[in-house]
């Protein structure tokens, strides 16, 4: 393999591992307790 093929292969490998790590992080990230939007959280003013 030439130098450029090695560089491209390394970049692609790093990209794949970063993507997999991002997916794992999103899966393990703690979700907020309520799924209410900011508008729903504000008290109503009549």
C-alpha positions in Angstrom: 0.0 0.0 0.0 1.1 3.5 -0.7 1.4 6.2 1.9 -1.9 7.8 0.7 -3.8 4.5 1.0 -2.5 4.1 4.6 -3.5 7.7 5.5 -7.0 7.3 4.0 -7.4 3.9 5.7 -6.4 5.4 9.1 -8.8 8.4 8.7 -11.7 6.0 7.8 -10.9 3.8 10.8 -10.8 6.7 13.2 -14.1 8.0 11.7 -15.8 4.7 12.2 -14.6 4.3 15.8 -15.7 7.9 16.6 -19.1 7.2 15.1 -19.5 4.0 17.1 -18.4 5.7 20.3 -20.9 8.5 19.7 -23.7 5.9 19.3 -22.7 4.2 22.5 -22.5 7.5 24.3 -26.0 8.5 23.1 -27.3 5.1 24.1 -25.8 5.3 27.7 -26.6 9.0 28.2 -29.1 9.6 31.0 -32.4 10.9 29.7 -34.0 13.9 31.4 -36.7 13.0 33.9 -39.5 14.8 32.0 -39.9 15.1 28.3 -41.8 18.4 28.6 -40.7 21.3 26.4 -39.7 24.6 27.9 -43.1 26.0 27.0 -44.8 23.3 29.0 -42.6 23.8 32.0 -43.5 27.5 32.4 -46.4 28.2 34.8 -49.5 29.5 33.0 -50.3 33.1 33.5 -54.0 34.0 33.1 
